[in-house]
């Protein structure tokens, strides 16, 4: 099976729309089965378009009821219409008004794109191309229009009616039980930012005064009875607005800002202008139902969607190839916000862990693509870690290269130039080139070239000249469509660390005042003078570039960095590198060097004794071993997930046993005192305590089971209760099964908590787990139509359980293939995201590779695949690129 090649869309083929739509007036009459949408479009020919072009409007599964042009109903001979398009071959060559009436069935819309119902409420999702499922339109991001929307519904069914922009009027529909509300957004926007909501909703709210004196009504709408769980989201919104004013000078521009939480949503959230719609897992939180991680995610995602008001809405993207321009830039902004709100070093480490787990793996897979791809078949498949997380790293590198002050001036110029427009990556970079006078053409390769560069670093010390030289080489492996790679412009933040912890003050004329060296060649060298003793190099401080590194450092050198480096990221990285070396040796059955275990455990025990109480969140990260997926990526070929799992279990046991005294003391001293608080300091203490519990259980299963069972039964918050249950998941027996049953009983009426329950069971690394997952498909709380539930059970099994998904007998692969084929007719986006779990199939050992390929071929042979799934399976099966 091969998707129609005509569906391939290429960046080089971009041309402006032949028509523009200046105003959109919508009348949406909500009904569960027969919603009527009347759109009144004020259209004019685009001076930059073709003068003889037909008007072709996009549609998707639409039912056309009527169409008129300038007040005259069109004869059927004057247009062509079908579910996928509406075409007028000879439209007027001056401004005209087109009125279109369509009819929709929101209840039957299981794709959750366009207008659909969730929990009895009406809501929309239009990014990337969902608006065409509501009415025929020029559904592309470079067509900007001013929207006025009238929403009508039964008052009992939908007492709350929300739209984009500011409310204009509302009232009763005479002679009926229906009512209406009119909303107007004065800011031109693309159709993907359109939204409406209608339903029975409660809310919490407050007033916000902008730096310019505008009073804004902030409201968070949730399912009635859950208003008390929305207060943290509301607080995060207010803090985000204040931060964006202070750090980027960006002021909010409407009279209201509304957030709505829904239970059926394909994404995390959506930044529709003035009306953000959220997956309820990123809004609802209480100590009883949400973990510290949930609170942190709510804070970050609330901020992300709000920050889109400028980086995405006021300045949108010209075409979907520029998706990183809004998503990568906005991820960078929300990361900076969270770093300011919490611990910057801890947050940076968390960012990098996510990048390596998701984006580095993507770069090494058949689905690798540039941050700005050159082509796509289905844009929904490019909402990826590469676009988001690597896109954010590019912005961060730019700031590292030019400095904080120049970066702010460049951002100001970007907003000034591009406000109210659909922009490109070139527009973004040109603003910084203008304020700095630098040529950023070489830097722009980060947007065009896929893959993760690998940088090898080798050092040499001359004690007589008191110089220290670092030699760098960089290379990037081939990726689909790019066999040959050019050198990248890589900022390397560098320091030199004395082995005894004393201060070194080396000099180099090739580093900036901030200690940054720009590696922009395949090979280069850097020499420091006035180096009074043989140092240990600390390179890529604060993870200054998204690269893999090969360091010419011994384990002893790395542990010097753990003890003495002033850069927190590289202290953590040093411990990770030593642990990874041990994991790989164990997984490959290679002998471990004499003293390697003892060196690492002694360093970790000393670290705990000296520093754990000072920064518990950082200590928790230092004690957490690299994940099994990380180890698989490091091995790169002929991966045996069972061997990696066994190696990690062995190393956890060694560390837990060696540091047991310190771990027990910390576990006892870090217990919560007083009521729960989600603040960073309290969360850090809980994180370290729960890492201690995990390692104690790895060292002694009986002790671990007793501690975890007690914590599970007595915990005063979801963070500690879930952590204890997670430890019990690693310990087969009665206590585990009793805890699973107790958790289900306690939270039977809490869907978001049950998602966690499904996930924990799906990630048990035991042979019986697949059978357990199959049984859970029949659980009354499971629904194949709810994305959160599917991701929590099926997605977690495939993406977070490496040994059981990658079973040698292939049953894990066959199970996921079954689930993809079952989900695809209902929700292609959800099915395609599940399918990405096959991304690492080529690095598995031969027997697993063959089993995975067989499952992918079985999916590919299905004649009725959606374009979403067909695209992913075809790219997954394409032969790898070689030089």
N, C-alpha and C positions, 0 to 999 in steps of 0.2 A: 504494500500500500504506500502510495506517495501522494501527499496533498497536491492539489492543483497548483502548478508553478505560477499561475497568473495571480495567485494570492500573495506572492512575495512583494513586499513594499520596500523600496530602496530610497535611502537618503538622497542619492544623486538625482532622483527623479522629482524631488520636491519642486512645486511651482505654486504660486499664490492661488487662492480660490478665485474662480471667475466671477463670483457674486459675493456680496457682503450683506449681512443682516443687521441693520442698525437697531431695530427695536423688536422685541418679542413680547406679545401680550397673550398670556395663557389663561384659559378658563378650564379648570380641572374639576369635574363633578364626580366625586369619589363614590364608588359602589364596589362591593366585594367581587362581583363577577362581571360587571359591565360599566367600567369607568369611562366616561366620555371626556375627551381632551380636544378642545378647540384652540388652535394656535393661529394668531394673527401676526404675520411676519412682514415687516417693512424691509424690502429688499432693493438693492441697487447693484448695477454692474460694477465690478471692481476695475478701476482704471488700469491696474497692473495685470488683469486677466485677459483672456481671449475675447475679442469683440463679438464673435459669432458663436459663442459656446451655448449649448443647451443648459437649462437649469436641472441639475440632477441632485436630488435630496436623498440622504441615507435613510434607510428604514431597517428594522429587524423584527420580523414576525408581527408586522402591523396589520390592522384591519381598517382600511380606509372607508369612511362613511360619506365624506363630501369634500369638495375642493372648489374654491372660487378665486378669481383674480380681479382685483379692483372692483369688487362688488358683483361680478358676473359669474354665475356658476359655469364651470368649464364643461364643455361637451367631451364625452369619452374619447373622441378623436383628437382632442387637443393635448392629451397627456397620456402617459403610460404609467401604470401603477401596479405594484405587487407587494408582497410582504417585506421585500428588501429594498425597494426604492420607489421614488416618485419622480418622473422625468417630464419636463415641459420642453419640447424641442425648439420652440420659437418664443421665448419669453420676451417681454418688452425690453428695449434698450435704454430705458430711463427708469427712475425709481417706481416701484409698484408694490401693491399690498396683496399678499397671498394668504388665504384663510383655509386651513386644513382641519378636518374633524376626523379623529380616530377613536376606536373603541378598544379597551384593554380589559384583560382578566387578571387583576393583581393576585388573586388567590392561587391561580394556576402557575404563577411565575416562580418556579423553583430555582431558576438560574440566579435569582437575587440580583439581577441587573435591570435597570429601568425602574418601573414602579411595581412594588410588591407588598405583600402583607407579612408582618412579623408579630406573632403573639396577638393577633387581632388588630394591630396598628398598621397604618399605611406609611411606607417610607420609600425613599429612592436611593439608588446608587447609579451614578452616571459616568464615573471615570472607569475605563477610558472611553468607551463608546456605548454607554447605556442610554443616553438621551434619545437615540434613534429607536429605542424600544418604547418610547412615549409618544413621539410624533416624528413625522418626516422632517429632516433638518440637514443643514450643512454641518455635520457632526465632526468637526475638526478643531483643534485648539487655537488656530489663528483667526477664527471668525468670532469677533467680540461683539456682544450685543447688550443692550440695556433691557432688563427683564421686569415686567409687571405680571404678577400671578394672582389670579382669583381662584381660591380653593373653596369648594362647597362639599358638604357631607351631612349625613344624618347626625343630629346633635347628640343623640344617645350613644351612637357608635363612636363618634370622633368629636368630643367636645373641645379638643385642642387642635388648632389648625396653624401650622407654621410654614413659612417660606423664607426665601433669601431676602436680605436687605432689611428695610424698615417696614413696620405695619402702617398701612394707610387707612383702612376702614374695616369694619366687621358688622355683622347684623344677622337678622333672621330672614329666611326666604319665605315671603308671605304665603300663607295658606298651607304650609308644610311644617314638618318637624325638622327641617334642614336649616343650616346656617352657613355663613360664608365669612371668609377673611381675605383681604387684599394686601399683598406685600409688594414693595417696590425696591429694587436694588439700583441705585443711581450709577454704580460703577460697571462699565462694560466688562463682560466676562465671557469666556467660552462656555459652550453647552455642558461640558463635563462638570462644571461647578454648580449646575442647577440642582436644587433640592426642594422637596416638600415633605412634610410629616403631618399625619392626621391620626388621632387616636385618643385613648383614655390614658392620660399621663399625669403624674404628680411632678412637682418641681421644687428645687431650692434656688434661691437667688440672692443677689446683693447688687449694690450700685458701685460703679467704678468711675472715677474722674481721671481723664487722660491728662497728660502733661500740657495739653493745649486748652484744658478746661471743659472738654466735652463730657457730659454725663452719659454713661453707658449702663444699660440694664443687663446684667449677666444672669442667665438662668441655665440650670441643668435639669433636663426632663428625664424622668425614669418611670419604671413601672410603679403604679400606686402602691404605697406601703413600704417602698424602699428609699424614700427620700433621705432618711438618715444615713444611707450609705453613699450619698452623692456629695457630702460636704467636703471631702478631701479633694475631689475633682474640681469643685468650685474654687477652693483655696489655691489649687495648682494653676487654675486659669488666671486668677488675679495676680499671682506671682509672676506668671509668664508675661502678662501684659506689661507689668512694671519693669521687668528685666529687659524686654525688647525696647522700651523707651530709653532705658539707661545705657544699654550696651550698643544698640544699633540706631538709636534715635527714631524708631518706628512707632508711630502713634496709630491707634485704632480709628476707623473712619466711618462707623455707623452708630446708630443710637442704641442698638441691641446686639447682643452676642448670645446665641442659643446653642446648647449642646443637647443632643438627644441620644439616649442609650437604647439599643435594640438587641434582641437576643439572636437574630439570624442575620449574619453579616459575613461577607466573603473576606473582608480585610480587617485591619485593626481599627481604622477610623477613616473619615473622609472630610476634607477641609472646605466643603461647600461654603460659599461666601455668606458669613453671618449665621450659618446654620450647619454646624458640624454634626455629623452623624457618626456614632461610635458603636463598635462592638461593646456590649455591656460589661465585658470582662475588664475593659480599660476605663471604667467609670465607677462601678460599684465596689465599695470596700468597707469592711468593718474588721476589728481585731479578731472576731470570731470566724470570719469567712475569708479573709485575705491575708496573704503573707507579706513579709517585708518586700519581697520581689514584686508582688502585685502593686503595692503602694508606689514603689519606684517606677514601675512601668506606667502606671496611671499618670504620675507627674510628668514623665518624659513624653508620653503620647499626647496628653492634653497640650503640652507646650509645642510639640511638633505641629499639630494641626493648627494651633493658633498662629505660629510663626509663618505658616503658609499664607496668611493674609497678605504678607508682602512678598515672600519668596514662593510664588506659585499662583496667587490670585491677582494682586496689583501688577506684578510682573509674571506673566505666564510663559509657557513654552510655545515656540512657533509650530512645532510638530512633535510627534511622540518620540522621535530620535533624540530630542533634547530633554527627555524625562529627567535625566540626572541634574539638569539645571535647576529644577525645583526640588527634587527629592534628595539628591546628595547634599545640596546646599542647606536644605532645611534640616536634614539629619545632623549636619555639622552644628547648626544653630541649637538644636535641642540638646546635643551632647555638651555644648558649652554651658547651656543653662543648667543642666543636671550637675555638671562639674562645679559650677559656682554654688549650687544649692547644697551639694554634698561634699565628699572628699574628692578633690581633683585627681590625685594619683590612683585612688581606688577605682574611680569611675573610668579613668583611662585604661586601666588594666581590663576592666569588664568590657569596654568597647573592643579592645584588641582580641580578647578571647572570642567574642562574637564574630568578629571579622575573620579570624583564622578558622573557626569552626564552620562558618557558612560560606564566606566569600573565597577564601583560599581553596576550599574544597570545590567550589564552583569553577574556579579558574583551572583546576586540575581535571575537570570532568568534560564529557562530550558537550555539555551545555555552556562552556566558556564563551564569553562574548565581551567586546569592549564596553567601557562605561557608556560611551555613545556608540551603539551598534550602527552598522552600515545598512542593515536590512532586517526585516522580520516578517514572519507569516502571521503571527498573532501577538498583538501588543500586550495582552494580559500576561503573557509568559515572560515579559521583560521587567516585571516588578520584582527585581531580584536583589540579592545581596550585593552584586556588582554595582548596580545602579545606585542603591541606597548607601551601603556601608563604604564601598570603595569610592563612590562619588564623594562622600563626606571626607575621606582621607585625602583626596585631591585638593579639596578646599583647604584642609588643614596644612598640607604641604605648601600650598601657595602662601599662606600666612607665615609659615616658618621661613620661607625663602625671602619674602619681602619685608617682614617685620610687622608688628602689631599696628603701629601708627599708620603705615602705608596701606595696610589691609583695610583699616577703617575708612580711610579716604577713598580707596577703590570701591568699597561697598556703597558709600554715599554717592559716588559718581554713577555707579550702576543703577541705583534706585532713581537718581535724577534723570538719567538718560532714558531709562526703559519703563518707567511708571506708565501703566495703561497700555502696554504693548505686549506682543508675543515675541519673546527674545530667543536668542541662540547662545550656544557655548562661546562662540566668537564674540558676541556682544559682552558677555561676562568677562572674558579674559582681556578684552580691549580696554575695559575700564581700569584695570590694574596696570596694563601696559602704559596707559596714558599718565597715571599719577606717578609711576616709578621711572618712566622712560626706558623700561626694559623690554627686550624682545622675548616674548613668552612662547614663541613658536615651538621650541624644543620641549618646553613644559607641556604643551598641548598634546604631546604624544600619549600622555596618561589617559586622555579621553578616547584615543583612536586605537590603542594597542591593547589587546587582551593578554591575560596571563600575569602571573606573579613573578617579578624579577627575583633572581637569587644572587646575592652579593656575597662574595668570598672576601674575607678580611684576614690579612696576615701581618703581624708586627715584628719588628726587629729593633734591638736597642744597641747603641754604641756607647759604652760607658766612658770612653776616652773623650769623645766629642760631646757627650751628654746630649745626644739626639735620639729621638725615637721616630721610626718610620712606619707608616701604615700603607700597605699595598692593597688596592681594591680591584676586583674584577666583577663585572656584572654580566648576566646572561638571562634570557627569558625563553622558556621552552615553547615549541610550536603549539598553536591552538587552532581550533577549526577555522579555516579560511585564512590563517596567517602562519605560513610555514617559516618565514624569516622575520626576525625581530630586530629593531633598531635600538641602540642604547637609550635609556631613559634619563631624565634629569631627576636625580635622587638626592634629596637633602639628607645629609648624615650629621646628626647632632652628636658631638664627640666630647668626651672628657677622659682624662687619664687619672687612674686611681693608684695611690701608693699601696704597696702590699702591707705596710704596717699601719695604714690609716692616716698617716701624716699628710699634710697639704702639699700638693704639687702645683707649680705655677708655670706650666709650659707656654711657649709662644709659637705661633704659626701665622704666616702672612696669607694663608689660603683658607682660613676660617673667618667667618663673620664675627662681629662683636658678641654675638650670641652663641658662638662655638659651633656654627653650622658650616659644613663643607659640602659643596655641590658636586656630586659625582655625575658627570654628564657624558662620560666616555666609557667604552668597553673596559678600559684599564686606566688606572690613574694611581698616583701616590701622594702622600701627604707626610711632611716631616715637621716634627716639633723640636724646638731647641730649648736649652735650659732645663732639661729633664735630669734631675739629680739622682734618680735611682730607677731601676728597671720597673716600669709601671705595668698595670693591667689596663688595657683599653676598654672604655665603656662607650660602645658605638650604638647608634640609633636610639639615643636617649629619648624617653617619652614616646618611643616608637615613631620616630620622625618620618618614616616612609613605610608604605605597606609592602614590604619585601620579606623574603626568607633570607636568613644569614647563615653562612658557614664560618665559624670562628676558630682561629688557630689558638685556642685556649684550652688548657687542661682543666680537669674538674677542680683542682686546687685553685687555679686562677679564678674560676667562676665563683667559688665560695668566698674568695677575697671580695668580689663585687657584692655578694650577699651581705657580707659583714660591714663593708666600708663605703660603698658607692653612695653618693648624695642623691642620685637619681632613683626614685622609688621604683619606677618601671623596670629599670635594669637590675635592681636588687631582686625583684620578683622573677624576672626573666632568667637570671643566673640559676636560681633554684630549679626553675622549670627545665632549663637545658640539661642540668645534671640528671634530674629525674628522667627526662626523656631518653638520655643516653642509656641509662640503666634499663628502662622499659624495652627499648629496642634490642639490647643485648639479650635480655631474658626471653623476649618473644621469639627471637631467632635461634634460641638455644646456644648462644655464644657464651663463653666464660666471662664472668664479671671481673674486672681488674681487682687485684688485692687492695683492700681498704676502701673500695668505692662505696659500699653500703655504709661502712663506719664513718667515712668522711661526710656523707650527706646527713646521716642521722645525728651525728655530733653537732653539725652546723645548725640543723633545725632545732635540736633541743636547746642549744645555746641561744638561738634566736628567740625561742619561746620564753626562756627564763629572763632574757634581757629586755625584750621589746613588746611582747604580746599584749600586755595590759595597756601600753601606751597608745597603740593603734590596733585594736582588735580586728577591724575590717580588713586591714592590710595583712595582718597575721593569718587570717582565715584564707586569704588568697595564696599566701606563701606555702601554707600547709596542704593546699589542694593540688593533687597530682594532675598532670596533663590527662585529658580525656582519651578514651580509646579511639575515637575518630581522629583525634589529633595524631596519635601514634600511627594509625593506619596511613594517614597522609604523609607522615615523615618516612615511613617505610617505602611507600610509592608503588611497589610491585609485589606480586605473589603474596598478598596479605592473607593471613589466617586470623580472623577475628577471635577465635577461641584462644589462640596462643597469646594474643594481645591482652585479652581479658584475664587469663591466668597470670600473666606477668604483672599486670596492674594490681591484682589481688595480692600477689606475693609482696610487692613493694609496699602496699598499704599495710600489710601485716608487719613487715620489718620496721617501718617507721612508727607504727602504733605501739609495738612492743618496746622499741628502744626509748621512746619518749613518753612511756605510759605514766610515769610519776608526774611529769609536767602537765600532761593532758588531763589527768584526774584532778589535779589541783585547779587548773583553769576551769574545768567543767563545773566544779563545785562553786568556784568564786564568781562565775559569770551569770548565775541564775538571776532572772528578772526580779527586781524589787519594786513594788508599786505597780500602778496601772500601765498597760501597754501604751507605747508611743512608737510611731513609725519613723521618728527622726533618725538621721544617719548614724549618730553615736550609739543609740540603743540597738539599731539594726546590726551594727558592727559587732556588738557584744553577743547578740544572739547568733550571728553567723559563725563566730569563732567557737562558741560553746557547742554548736551543732557539728562543726568539723571535728572537734575533740571527740564527740560522741561517736562519729563515724569511724575514726581511727581506733578508738578503744574497742569498738565492735570488731574491727578487722583484726586486732591483736588477740582478742579473746571473745569468741562468739557467745559464751555463756554470760560473761559480764556485760557484754554489749546488749544482749537481749533483755537482761534485767533492767539496765539503765534506760533503754529505749522504751520498754513496756511501761515503766513507771512514768517517764516523761510523757508518753502518749496519753496516759490516763489522767495526769495532773496538770497538763499544760494549760496556761491561761490565754493562749492566743494561737491562731492558725499556724504561724511560722514554726513554733516549737512542736506543735502537734503533728504537722505534716513532716517535719524533719525526722521526728521519732518514727513515724510510720515508714518513711523512706529507708531508715536503717533496718527496720524489721523486715522490709521487703528483701533484704539481702540474706536473711536468716530463716530458712525453711522451718516450719513447725507450727505447733498449736498457737503460740503467741501471735504469730503473723496472721494466721487465718482469723483468729478471734478479733484482732485489731481491724482487719479489713471489714468484717461484718459489723463491728461496732461503729466504724466510721460511716459506713453506708446507712446504718439505721439513724445515726445522729443527724446526717445531712441529706436525708432522702428528699427534702423539699427545697434544696439549694442547688440549682443546676450548675452554677459556676464551681461550687465545691465538689460536686460529683465529677466534673471534668477532671479535677486533680486525682480523684479516686480511680477513674478509668486509666489515667496516665500512669500512675504508680504500678498498677497491675500489668499494663502493657509493656513496661520496661524491666520487669523481672527477668534476669538473664539465666533462665532455666529452660530445659527442653519442654516442660509442660506448658510454658507460657502461651504458645500459639493456640493450644486447645482452650486455654483460659480465655484468650481474646475472642476466639470463635463463639464461646458460650456468652460472652458479654455482648455480642451483637444482638442477642435475643433479650437482653435486659430491658425492662419496661422504660428505663430512662434513656436508652440509646435511640437515636434517630439518624438515619442516613441523610436526611434533609437538613440537619442542623450542622453547619460547618464547625462550630466549636466542639461538638461532640465527636464528629468524625476525626478532627485533628487530634483530640485528646486520646482516642483509642487507636484508630488505625494509623494516623500520622505518627503518633508516639512510638508505636511498635516498629514502624518502618524506619524512622529517622533517629530514634534514641535507643534502640535495642540492637546493637551491631551483631551480637552472636546469634540471636534468634531470627532476625530478618535475613541475615546471611547464613542461614543454616546450610550445612553441606548437602543435605538432601533436596534443597531447592524449595521446600514447602513454604518458607517465608516469602519467597519471590512469587510463587503461584498464588498465595493468599492476597498479596497486594495487587497482582494483576486482576484477580476476581473483583476486588473492591473498586479498582479504577474503572473497570467495565460496568460495574453496578452504579457507580456515582455519575459517570459521564453523561448519560441522558438527562439526569436531573440537574446537575450543576457542573458544567465543563471546567470552570475555573478551579473548583475544589478538586476535581479529579486530576487535573493537570498538575496541581501542586503536590498531590500525593505521589504522582509518578516521578517527581524529581528525586525521590528517595533512591532511585536507581543510579544516581549520578556517579557513584564510586564503583560501579560494577566492574569496570575494566581493570582496576588495580587488585582485584581479588585473585586468589590462586585459581588454577585452571578449572577445577571441577565446579567451583562456585561461579566462575565466569560463564561457563557453558550453561548452567542452570538459569542464571539471570538473563542471558541472551535468549534462551528459549521462552521465558516468560514475556520478555519485551516483544519477541516476534509474534507471540500469540495475541498480544494487544494490537500490534500493527496489522494483523490479518483481519481485524474486525472492519467490515465495510462501512459501518455507520458512525465512526469516531467523529467527535467534534473536532473543529480546527485546533482548539487548545491542546487536546490530547494528542492528535495526530502530529502536531509540530514537535512536541516534547519527545514522543517515541521515535520519530524519524531522526531527530538530532542525536538522541541517545544511541542509535544504532549505526550512525555514520562512522566510517572507518577513521581512526585517528590520523592526524596530520604528522608527517615526518619530514625532516629536512631533505 
